[in-house]
């Protein structure tokens, strides 16, 4: 008989409380035997440190468009080309003479996911649309209004933060600054022939 033979298999009827009760019983027995220190693995210590904290589910990373795109749009709102903001974004791209199928768009759940994607695509330029995308990509915790209008070299990528199309719908006065940002993208990076 091996030590594992004494361990019952978990069934669907076993609950977390059952497991905690069993663990508590084991620890009480260890204490009665005079063993007050139980070595724990680093992973176990992480689990205990996080015990009781609310778990924030990680937002899924999504993208659309060709993996060889020169331009990657990081959409802080995650609307991509949908609804009124999407229609406006399509107009901006058309004015830049960029076909929708030549541009890749992704959401901005967290920096590591975005930069792993950027490493795979290797775009010429990254356009961060809106406050959330700008914060995720640049790491600068200021609103787009404070940092737009210039390129940032972030992890080897040229990043232009600008307003999200949904902001332009609420405040049409922001269209001019966005167009100025897009002209810089076109001129400096030679995206358009």
Z-matrix of the N, CA and C atoms (Angstrom, degrees):
N
C 1 1.452
C 2 1.539 1 108.26
N 3 1.335 2 116.63 1 130.76
C 4 1.465 3 121.45 2 178.79
C 5 1.519 4 108.96 3 -94.88
N 6 1.364 5 116.96 4 163.06
C 7 1.460 6 119.38 5 177.57
C 8 1.528 7 112.47 6 -58.83
N 9 1.327 8 116.80 7 -28.89
C 10 1.460 9 119.69 8 -178.88
C 11 1.523 10 112.88 9 -72.12
N 12 1.319 11 117.13 10 -20.29
C 13 1.464 12 119.63 11 -179.86
C 14 1.528 13 112.24 12 -65.82
N 15 1.315 14 117.97 13 -23.54
C 16 1.466 15 121.68 14 -179.13
C 17 1.527 16 113.34 15 -84.24
N 18 1.337 17 116.47 16 -6.83
C 19 1.464 18 119.93 17 -178.31
C 20 1.519 19 108.80 18 -93.69
N 21 1.338 20 116.65 19 119.29
C 22 1.468 21 118.28 20 179.76
C 23 1.532 22 110.21 21 -71.96
N 24 1.328 23 115.18 22 147.34
C 25 1.462 24 119.27 23 176.57
C 26 1.525 25 109.96 24 -72.48
N 27 1.338 26 114.37 25 143.55
C 28 1.463 27 119.11 26 177.50
C 29 1.513 28 109.40 27 -71.31
N 30 1.277 29 115.66 28 137.35
C 31 1.455 30 120.39 29 175.54
C 32 1.515 31 108.14 30 -116.41
N 33 1.287 32 116.17 31 169.73
C 34 1.461 33 119.95 32 -178.62
C 35 1.522 34 111.86 33 -64.89
N 36 1.348 35 117.09 34 -17.16
C 37 1.459 36 119.44 35 -178.84
C 38 1.538 37 112.06 36 -84.74
N 39 1.354 38 117.54 37 -9.05
C 40 1.462 39 121.03 38 178.32
C 41 1.528 40 108.41 39 -77.13
N 42 1.325 41 115.34 40 129.03
C 43 1.456 42 119.77 41 -179.14
C 44 1.520 43 110.43 42 -107.63
N 45 1.283 44 115.99 43 169.54
C 46 1.459 45 121.49 44 176.77
C 47 1.524 46 110.02 45 -59.95
N 48 1.314 47 117.24 46 -38.55
C 49 1.468 48 120.33 47 178.22
C 50 1.525 49 111.25 48 -62.47
N 51 1.353 50 117.76 49 -38.23
C 52 1.462 51 120.89 50 176.54
C 53 1.527 52 110.43 51 -60.70
N 54 1.310 53 115.37 52 -44.61
C 55 1.465 54 120.26 53 -179.85
C 56 1.526 55 110.57 54 -63.71
N 57 1.322 56 117.12 55 -42.71
C 58 1.468 57 121.13 56 179.37
C 59 1.524 58 110.30 57 -64.85
N 60 1.332 59 117.37 58 -41.51
C 61 1.471 60 120.63 59 176.80
C 62 1.528 61 110.87 60 -59.76
N 63 1.342 62 116.29 61 -44.96
C 64 1.469 63 120.13 62 178.80
C 65 1.524 64 110.80 63 -62.50
N 66 1.323 65 117.00 64 -44.16
C 67 1.461 66 120.69 65 179.62
C 68 1.524 67 110.52 66 -63.85
N 69 1.330 68 116.67 67 -40.55
C 70 1.469 69 120.38 68 178.77
C 71 1.516 70 110.51 69 -62.48
N 72 1.332 71 117.35 70 -42.06
C 73 1.455 72 121.42 71 177.76
C 74 1.524 73 111.24 72 -62.14
N 75 1.303 74 115.93 73 -42.44
C 76 1.463 75 120.63 74 178.06
C 77 1.529 76 110.63 75 -61.13
N 78 1.340 77 116.78 76 -45.48
C 79 1.470 78 120.85 77 -178.81
C 80 1.534 79 111.06 78 -66.29
N 81 1.358 80 118.64 79 -37.12
C 82 1.465 81 121.75 80 176.48
C 83 1.527 82 110.42 81 -62.17
N 84 1.323 83 115.96 82 -42.46
C 85 1.463 84 121.37 83 178.91
C 86 1.531 85 110.40 84 -63.33
N 87 1.334 86 116.11 85 -42.54
C 88 1.465 87 120.19 86 178.42
C 89 1.529 88 110.67 87 -62.46
N 90 1.327 89 116.80 88 -39.27
C 91 1.476 90 121.46 89 -179.74
C 92 1.532 91 109.82 90 -66.45
N 93 1.341 92 116.82 91 -42.49
C 94 1.474 93 120.53 92 179.28
C 95 1.526 94 111.39 93 -62.11
N 96 1.322 95 117.10 94 -29.09
C 97 1.462 96 121.21 95 179.25
C 98 1.529 97 111.38 96 -84.50
N 99 1.354 98 116.92 97 -0.37
C 100 1.459 99 120.22 98 178.66
C 101 1.515 100 114.17 99 90.97
N 102 1.314 101 117.24 100 4.06
C 103 1.474 102 120.14 101 178.50
C 104 1.527 103 108.35 102 -92.17
N 105 1.311 104 116.09 103 99.07
C 106 1.469 105 119.53 104 -176.23
C 107 1.519 106 112.46 105 -100.07
N 108 1.302 107 117.39 106 -8.66
C 109 1.473 108 120.01 107 178.04
C 110 1.525 109 108.91 108 -116.45
N 111 1.308 110 116.06 109 123.47
C 112 1.455 111 121.50 110 178.89
C 113 1.524 112 106.85 111 -115.96
N 114 1.340 113 117.08 112 116.91
C 115 1.474 114 118.02 113 179.56
C 116 1.532 115 110.22 114 -67.72
N 117 1.336 116 115.23 115 136.26
C 118 1.460 117 120.66 116 179.95
C 119 1.522 118 109.54 117 -121.07
N 120 1.298 119 115.33 118 147.01
C 121 1.466 120 120.61 119 177.40
C 122 1.530 121 109.10 120 -72.26
N 123 1.336 122 118.08 121 159.50
C 124 1.476 123 120.27 122 176.34
C 125 1.525 124 112.23 123 -56.04
N 126 1.339 125 117.71 124 -38.02
C 127 1.473 126 120.79 125 179.74
C 128 1.522 127 110.37 126 -65.23
N 129 1.345 128 117.26 127 -40.05
C 130 1.470 129 120.82 128 178.06
C 131 1.519 130 110.64 129 -63.86
N 132 1.331 131 116.45 130 -39.73
C 133 1.472 132 120.18 131 178.38
C 134 1.525 133 111.23 132 -63.91
N 135 1.350 134 116.41 133 -38.24
C 136 1.472 135 120.12 134 176.82
C 137 1.524 136 110.57 135 -62.14
N 138 1.327 137 116.17 136 -43.90
C 139 1.464 138 120.92 137 -179.33
C 140 1.525 139 110.21 138 -62.67
N 141 1.327 140 116.89 139 -44.78
C 142 1.466 141 120.39 140 179.12
C 143 1.525 142 111.59 141 -64.74
N 144 1.335 143 117.01 142 -38.71
C 145 1.463 144 120.04 143 179.75
C 146 1.528 145 111.32 144 -64.98
N 147 1.333 146 115.82 145 -32.75
C 148 1.463 147 120.05 146 -178.76
C 149 1.525 148 113.04 147 -88.96
N 150 1.347 149 117.23 148 -6.11
C 151 1.462 150 121.50 149 -175.32
C 152 1.519 151 110.91 150 -57.66
N 153 1.303 152 117.59 151 128.77
C 154 1.458 153 122.61 152 176.56
C 155 1.520 154 113.93 153 89.97
N 156 1.331 155 117.51 154 -14.95
C 157 1.470 156 118.92 155 177.19
C 158 1.522 157 109.02 156 -78.17
N 159 1.317 158 115.97 157 144.47
C 160 1.460 159 117.05 158 178.36
C 161 1.532 160 110.02 159 -66.05
N 162 1.311 161 116.35 160 139.11
C 163 1.453 162 121.62 161 178.62
C 164 1.519 163 108.06 162 -90.48
N 165 1.315 164 115.67 163 121.28
C 166 1.457 165 120.74 164 177.65
C 167 1.522 166 106.86 165 -93.66
N 168 1.313 167 116.71 166 115.33
C 169 1.462 168 118.02 167 -178.21
C 170 1.529 169 110.41 168 -64.76
N 171 1.316 170 115.30 169 138.69
C 172 1.459 171 121.11 170 179.16
C 173 1.519 172 109.06 171 -73.26
N 174 1.323 173 116.13 172 130.59
C 175 1.458 174 119.51 173 179.13
C 176 1.526 175 108.85 174 -70.97
N 177 1.309 176 116.70 175 139.96
C 178 1.462 177 118.80 176 -179.55
C 179 1.527 178 111.25 177 -70.83
N 180 1.320 179 115.92 178 146.23
C 181 1.458 180 121.39 179 175.99
C 182 1.523 181 107.97 180 -88.95
N 183 1.327 182 115.33 181 131.85
C 184 1.462 183 120.67 182 179.29
C 185 1.515 184 108.85 183 -131.16
N 186 1.323 185 116.74 184 150.84
C 187 1.461 186 121.10 185 174.99
C 188 1.516 187 109.23 186 -151.72
N 189 1.322 188 115.16 187 160.74
C 190 1.457 189 121.48 188 177.87
C 191 1.513 190 108.25 189 -146.29
N 192 1.319 191 115.89 190 145.22
C 193 1.456 192 120.49 191 178.47
C 194 1.510 193 111.68 192 114.61
N 195 1.324 194 116.03 193 173.25
C 196 1.464 195 120.28 194 -175.90
C 197 1.529 196 112.98 195 -70.43
N 198 1.304 197 115.94 196 145.57
C 199 1.467 198 121.38 197 -179.26
C 200 1.525 199 112.23 198 -75.67
N 201 1.341 200 117.44 199 -2.79
C 202 1.463 201 120.76 200 179.47
C 203 1.534 202 111.66 201 -112.06
N 204 1.318 203 117.43 202 19.89
C 205 1.462 204 121.52 203 -176.30
C 206 1.526 205 111.47 204 -66.33
N 207 1.338 206 115.76 205 142.11
C 208 1.470 207 121.19 206 174.98
C 209 1.514 208 111.63 207 -78.33
N 210 1.325 209 116.19 208 -23.27
C 211 1.460 210 121.71 209 -177.27
C 212 1.525 211 108.81 210 -121.29
N 213 1.334 212 115.40 211 128.17
C 214 1.462 213 119.93 212 172.58
C 215 1.519 214 107.39 213 -117.09
N 216 1.315 215 115.12 214 125.21
C 217 1.463 216 121.78 215 175.55
C 218 1.526 217 107.42 216 -96.92
N 219 1.314 218 116.67 217 125.94
C 220 1.458 219 120.44 218 175.19
C 221 1.526 220 105.94 219 -100.86
N 222 1.316 221 115.42 220 111.61
C 223 1.461 222 122.38 221 -173.68
C 224 1.521 223 109.92 222 -95.56
N 225 1.323 224 116.13 223 105.33
C 226 1.456 225 121.49 224 -178.93
C 227 1.513 226 113.78 225 -63.42
N 228 1.319 227 117.57 226 -27.42
C 229 1.463 228 121.03 227 -179.57
C 230 1.529 229 111.41 228 -89.38
N 231 1.324 230 117.07 229 -16.11
C 232 1.461 231 120.86 230 179.31
C 233 1.512 232 113.87 231 70.38
N 234 1.344 233 117.45 232 22.78
C 235 1.467 234 120.46 233 -178.90
C 236 1.517 235 112.66 234 -87.34
N 237 1.325 236 117.16 235 -14.86
C 238 1.450 237 124.06 236 -178.98
C 239 1.530 238 109.13 237 52.93
N 240 1.319 239 118.41 238 -126.86
C 241 1.462 240 119.99 239 -176.36
C 242 1.531 241 111.01 240 -103.48
N 243 1.333 242 117.55 241 31.38
C 244 1.461 243 120.77 242 -174.14
C 245 1.524 244 111.67 243 -102.29
N 246 1.337 245 115.06 244 153.34
C 247 1.458 246 122.04 245 174.51
C 248 1.520 247 112.94 246 64.54
N 249 1.330 248 114.86 247 -164.66
C 250 1.467 249 120.34 248 -179.50
C 251 1.527 250 112.46 249 -62.20
N 252 1.361 251 118.78 250 -42.83
C 253 1.462 252 118.05 251 177.41
C 254 1.531 253 111.85 252 -60.05
N 255 1.324 254 116.94 253 -38.88
C 256 1.463 255 120.90 254 178.70
C 257 1.518 256 112.18 255 -65.47
N 258 1.326 257 116.13 256 -41.13
C 259 1.468 258 120.16 257 178.22
C 260 1.524 259 110.28 258 -62.81
N 261 1.322 260 116.78 259 -40.81
C 262 1.469 261 120.47 260 178.64
C 263 1.530 262 110.35 261 -66.95
N 264 1.317 263 117.21 262 -40.34
C 265 1.463 264 121.07 263 177.84
C 266 1.524 265 110.58 264 -61.50
N 267 1.332 266 116.80 265 -40.41
C 268 1.472 267 120.63 266 177.02
C 269 1.518 268 110.74 267 -61.23
N 270 1.330 269 117.42 268 -39.48
C 271 1.477 270 120.90 269 178.52
C 272 1.525 271 110.68 270 -65.01
N 273 1.326 272 116.44 271 -40.80
C 274 1.475 273 120.54 272 179.47
C 275 1.525 274 109.08 273 -63.04
N 276 1.332 275 116.92 274 -45.69
C 277 1.462 276 120.60 275 179.63
C 278 1.522 277 111.38 276 -63.85
N 279 1.338 278 117.67 277 -39.03
C 280 1.462 279 121.38 278 178.09
C 281 1.527 280 110.24 279 -63.94
N 282 1.337 281 117.32 280 -41.21
C 283 1.471 282 120.96 281 177.73
C 284 1.529 283 110.85 282 -64.00
N 285 1.333 284 116.61 283 -29.30
C 286 1.467 285 121.48 284 177.08
C 287 1.531 286 111.19 285 -83.24
N 288 1.325 287 116.78 286 -3.25
C 289 1.457 288 124.19 287 -175.51
C 290 1.537 289 111.46 288 61.84
N 291 1.315 290 114.88 289 36.72
C 292 1.458 291 121.95 290 175.64
C 293 1.520 292 108.31 291 -109.21
N 294 1.307 293 116.85 292 116.32
C 295 1.463 294 120.38 293 177.89
C 296 1.524 295 108.49 294 -71.16
N 297 1.309 296 114.91 295 143.32
C 298 1.469 297 121.17 296 -179.37
C 299 1.523 298 111.83 297 -55.01
N 300 1.345 299 116.51 298 -34.41
C 301 1.467 300 119.22 299 -178.81
C 302 1.532 301 113.00 300 -80.03
N 303 1.323 302 118.40 301 0.54
C 304 1.470 303 123.05 302 177.04
C 305 1.527 304 111.00 303 -104.83
N 306 1.325 305 115.39 304 2.37
C 307 1.464 306 121.81 305 -176.93
C 308 1.525 307 107.82 306 -121.38
N 309 1.308 308 115.25 307 139.92
C 310 1.457 309 120.07 308 176.21
C 311 1.524 310 107.48 309 -107.01
N 312 1.311 311 116.83 310 141.11
C 313 1.461 312 121.16 311 179.19
C 314 1.528 313 108.23 312 -127.34
N 315 1.329 314 115.09 313 140.08
C 316 1.462 315 119.20 314 176.85
C 317 1.521 316 109.00 315 -138.85
N 318 1.324 317 115.67 316 163.17
C 319 1.456 318 119.36 317 175.76
C 320 1.526 319 108.73 318 -88.03
N 321 1.322 320 117.28 319 179.26
C 322 1.467 321 121.34 320 -173.42
C 323 1.526 322 112.39 321 -126.93
N 324 1.363 323 118.21 322 59.55
C 325 1.458 324 118.04 323 -178.44
C 326 1.531 325 113.41 324 -66.52
N 327 1.335 326 116.94 325 -43.02
C 328 1.467 327 120.11 326 174.33
C 329 1.525 328 109.24 327 -160.07
N 330 1.327 329 115.56 328 159.16
C 331 1.457 330 121.90 329 -172.40
C 332 1.521 331 112.54 330 -60.84
N 333 1.323 332 117.60 331 -41.86
C 334 1.466 333 119.35 332 -176.45
C 335 1.524 334 111.64 333 -63.20
N 336 1.325 335 117.21 334 -40.69
C 337 1.470 336 120.06 335 178.15
C 338 1.524 337 110.35 336 -65.39
N 339 1.343 338 116.68 337 -43.31
C 340 1.463 339 120.22 338 -178.83
C 341 1.526 340 110.17 339 -64.10
N 342 1.340 341 117.61 340 -46.31
C 343 1.459 342 119.15 341 -176.62
C 344 1.519 343 112.74 342 -71.58
N 345 1.300 344 118.84 343 -29.43
C 346 1.469 345 120.22 344 173.33
C 347 1.528 346 109.11 345 -62.95
N 348 1.326 347 116.27 346 -40.63
C 349 1.456 348 120.87 347 177.74
C 350 1.525 349 110.59 348 -66.26
N 351 1.337 350 117.28 349 -46.04
C 352 1.467 351 120.80 350 179.99
C 353 1.530 352 110.71 351 -60.11
N 354 1.326 353 117.47 352 -37.68
C 355 1.472 354 120.56 353 178.16
C 356 1.531 355 110.59 354 -61.18
N 357 1.321 356 116.45 355 -36.13
C 358 1.467 357 119.34 356 -178.92
C 359 1.527 358 111.68 357 -75.11
N 360 1.334 359 117.38 358 -33.09
C 361 1.465 360 121.05 359 -176.67
C 362 1.534 361 111.51 360 -87.36
N 363 1.325 362 117.83 361 -38.20
C 364 1.466 363 123.92 362 -176.38
C 365 1.538 364 111.75 363 55.12
N 366 1.340 365 117.58 364 58.42
C 367 1.464 366 119.76 365 -179.64
C 368 1.527 367 111.43 366 -72.39
N 369 1.328 368 115.03 367 161.86
C 370 1.463 369 121.25 368 174.93
C 371 1.524 370 109.35 369 -72.94
N 372 1.336 371 115.35 370 -38.51
C 373 1.464 372 119.98 371 -177.85
C 374 1.525 373 110.18 372 -145.36
N 375 1.325 374 114.17 373 149.17
C 376 1.463 375 122.06 374 176.70
C 377 1.523 376 107.11 375 -118.27
N 378 1.318 377 116.37 376 129.92
C 379 1.462 378 121.13 377 177.40
C 380 1.524 379 107.46 378 -111.69
N 381 1.327 380 115.96 379 117.33
C 382 1.464 381 121.94 380 -179.81
C 383 1.523 382 108.32 381 -93.34
N 384 1.323 383 116.49 382 112.83
C 385 1.464 384 122.41 383 -175.65
C 386 1.528 385 111.08 384 -94.31
N 387 1.311 386 117.06 385 106.77
C 388 1.460 387 121.50 386 175.21
C 389 1.514 388 113.60 387 96.09
N 390 1.334 389 114.31 388 168.01
C 391 1.466 390 121.56 389 -176.20
C 392 1.527 391 112.82 390 -59.62
N 393 1.330 392 117.30 391 -46.10
C 394 1.465 393 120.26 392 -176.63
C 395 1.524 394 111.07 393 -62.52
N 396 1.321 395 116.90 394 -45.46
C 397 1.465 396 120.81 395 -179.90
C 398 1.526 397 110.71 396 -65.71
N 399 1.324 398 116.70 397 -42.12
C 400 1.466 399 120.22 398 -179.54
C 401 1.528 400 110.63 399 -62.91
N 402 1.320 401 117.15 400 -42.20
C 403 1.475 402 120.42 401 178.40
C 404 1.529 403 110.99 402 -65.01
N 405 1.316 404 116.28 403 -43.07
C 406 1.466 405 120.54 404 -178.96
C 407 1.521 406 110.97 405 -63.60
N 408 1.328 407 116.92 406 -46.97
C 409 1.461 408 120.33 407 -173.29
C 410 1.533 409 112.54 408 -79.88
N 411 1.330 410 117.84 409 -42.33
C 412 1.471 411 119.17 410 -176.81
C 413 1.521 412 112.75 411 -88.32
N 414 1.329 413 116.72 412 -25.75
C 415 1.460 414 120.16 413 -175.08
C 416 1.520 415 112.40 414 80.40
N 417 1.320 416 117.09 415 0.83
C 418 1.465 417 122.37 416 -179.86
C 419 1.523 418 108.29 417 -88.38
N 420 1.308 419 116.47 418 124.20
C 421 1.463 420 121.21 419 -174.67
C 422 1.524 421 112.06 420 -91.42
N 423 1.308 422 116.67 421 48.20
C 424 1.462 423 122.54 422 176.85
C 425 1.521 424 108.08 423 -121.58
N 426 1.329 425 116.64 424 157.86
C 427 1.464 426 117.90 425 177.05
C 428 1.527 427 111.08 426 -68.47
N 429 1.321 428 116.05 427 157.44
C 430 1.469 429 121.62 428 179.31
C 431 1.518 430 111.04 429 -53.58
N 432 1.327 431 117.49 430 -38.50
C 433 1.468 432 120.59 431 -178.54
C 434 1.526 433 111.98 432 -54.92
N 435 1.323 434 117.28 433 -29.29
C 436 1.469 435 120.84 434 -177.62
C 437 1.524 436 113.06 435 -86.87
N 438 1.326 437 118.19 436 -17.97
C 439 1.471 438 118.81 437 -174.60
C 440 1.526 439 114.14 438 -123.87
N 441 1.304 440 119.25 439 -5.77
C 442 1.471 441 121.57 440 -177.07
C 443 1.530 442 109.87 441 -69.33
N 444 1.310 443 114.72 442 167.17
C 445 1.466 444 120.23 443 174.24
C 446 1.511 445 114.13 444 91.74
N 447 1.331 446 117.62 445 0.06
C 448 1.464 447 119.58 446 176.77
C 449 1.517 448 109.43 447 -147.52
N 450 1.324 449 114.18 448 155.87
C 451 1.457 450 120.18 449 178.86
C 452 1.514 451 111.00 450 -84.49
N 453 1.322 452 115.12 451 147.72
C 454 1.459 453 122.84 452 174.28
C 455 1.524 454 107.07 453 -120.19
N 456 1.308 455 116.91 454 134.83
C 457 1.456 456 120.65 455 174.30
C 458 1.526 457 106.86 456 -92.22
N 459 1.312 458 116.05 457 104.43
C 460 1.457 459 122.25 458 -176.70
C 461 1.530 460 108.44 459 -118.04
N 462 1.316 461 115.87 460 114.57
C 463 1.472 462 122.79 461 178.94
C 464 1.520 463 111.78 462 52.31
N 465 1.325 464 116.34 463 35.27
C 466 1.458 465 121.05 464 178.40
C 467 1.513 466 114.74 465 86.32
N 468 1.320 467 118.15 466 2.85
C 469 1.465 468 121.73 467 178.56
C 470 1.522 469 109.55 468 -109.79
N 471 1.317 470 115.64 469 140.62
C 472 1.455 471 122.00 470 177.24
C 473 1.523 472 107.81 471 -86.37
N 474 1.332 473 116.31 472 115.72
C 475 1.467 474 121.97 473 -172.48
C 476 1.520 475 110.18 474 -116.50
N 477 1.328 476 116.28 475 128.10
C 478 1.461 477 122.70 476 175.04
C 479 1.524 478 108.50 477 -112.64
N 480 1.346 479 118.34 478 106.56
C 481 1.463 480 119.74 479 174.49
C 482 1.529 481 109.47 480 -78.61
N 483 1.305 482 116.41 481 139.82
C 484 1.462 483 120.51 482 176.55
C 485 1.531 484 108.97 483 -152.56
N 486 1.315 485 115.58 484 174.72
C 487 1.457 486 120.61 485 -178.15
C 488 1.530 487 110.88 486 -70.27
N 489 1.314 488 115.32 487 148.74
C 490 1.460 489 121.84 488 176.74
C 491 1.531 490 108.41 489 -77.66
N 492 1.337 491 118.49 490 144.97
C 493 1.463 492 120.57 491 178.09
C 494 1.534 493 113.85 492 -52.46
N 495 1.336 494 118.29 493 -32.36
C 496 1.472 495 119.45 494 178.35
C 497 1.532 496 110.71 495 -64.11
N 498 1.343 497 117.23 496 -31.51
C 499 1.468 498 120.10 497 176.33
C 500 1.526 499 110.65 498 -69.34
N 501 1.335 500 116.54 499 -34.83
C 502 1.472 501 120.61 500 179.28
C 503 1.522 502 111.06 501 -66.46
N 504 1.332 503 116.13 502 -33.36
C 505 1.462 504 119.69 503 178.45
C 506 1.526 505 111.10 504 -68.13
N 507 1.332 506 116.08 505 -33.82
C 508 1.465 507 120.05 506 178.82
C 509 1.517 508 111.86 507 -79.33
N 510 1.324 509 116.92 508 -32.99
C 511 1.464 510 122.08 509 -177.88
C 512 1.530 511 108.93 510 -136.16
N 513 1.340 512 117.92 511 87.86
C 514 1.464 513 121.26 512 -178.19
C 515 1.540 514 113.83 513 -57.58
N 516 1.323 515 117.82 514 -19.45
C 517 1.464 516 121.12 515 177.12
C 518 1.525 517 112.84 516 -63.62
N 519 1.331 518 117.05 517 -14.81
C 520 1.465 519 120.95 518 179.46
C 521 1.533 520 112.49 519 -83.74
N 522 1.337 521 116.94 520 -7.79
C 523 1.467 522 119.88 521 -178.25
C 524 1.532 523 111.49 522 -62.85
N 525 1.316 524 116.49 523 -40.85
C 526 1.471 525 119.48 524 -178.87
C 527 1.530 526 111.61 525 -61.92
N 528 1.363 527 119.26 526 -49.38
C 529 1.458 528 118.19 527 178.23
C 530 1.538 529 113.29 528 -59.85
N 531 1.331 530 117.38 529 -36.77
C 532 1.460 531 120.13 530 178.36
C 533 1.521 532 109.79 531 -65.05
N 534 1.322 533 116.35 532 -42.30
C 535 1.470 534 118.67 533 179.67
C 536 1.536 535 110.40 534 -64.28
N 537 1.328 536 117.35 535 -37.19
C 538 1.471 537 120.53 536 176.17
C 539 1.537 538 110.03 537 -62.34
N 540 1.321 539 116.52 538 -41.13
C 541 1.466 540 120.52 539 177.60
C 542 1.529 541 110.43 540 -62.43
N 543 1.331 542 116.64 541 -43.37
C 544 1.461 543 120.62 542 -177.83
C 545 1.530 544 111.43 543 -69.20
N 546 1.342 545 117.04 544 -32.35
C 547 1.464 546 119.69 545 175.63
C 548 1.526 547 110.32 546 -64.01
N 549 1.323 548 117.05 547 -38.52
C 550 1.465 549 119.91 548 176.05
C 551 1.516 550 110.86 549 -62.80
N 552 1.320 551 115.88 550 -41.54
C 553 1.464 552 120.16 551 178.28
C 554 1.523 553 109.40 552 -59.45
N 555 1.339 554 116.65 553 -45.80
C 556 1.466 555 120.51 554 -177.93
C 557 1.528 556 111.27 555 -67.04
N 558 1.324 557 118.63 556 -44.11
C 559 1.468 558 122.23 557 -175.36
C 560 1.516 559 112.75 558 -73.60
N 561 1.307 560 116.64 559 -52.46
C 562 1.456 561 119.82 560 -172.20
C 563 1.516 562 111.60 561 -71.21
N 564 1.288 563 118.00 562 -38.43
C 565 1.458 564 120.44 563 -174.05
C 566 1.522 565 113.76 564 -100.76
N 567 1.327 566 118.39 565 0.69
C 568 1.449 567 120.45 566 176.58
C 569 1.516 568 114.30 567 55.37
N 570 1.322 569 115.27 568 35.34
C 571 1.468 570 119.48 569 -178.64
C 572 1.519 571 110.28 570 -65.25
N 573 1.323 572 117.02 571 -37.62
C 574 1.451 573 121.61 572 -176.63
C 575 1.515 574 108.48 573 -105.34
N 576 1.324 575 116.93 574 135.47
C 577 1.473 576 120.35 575 -179.40
C 578 1.512 577 111.15 576 -79.69
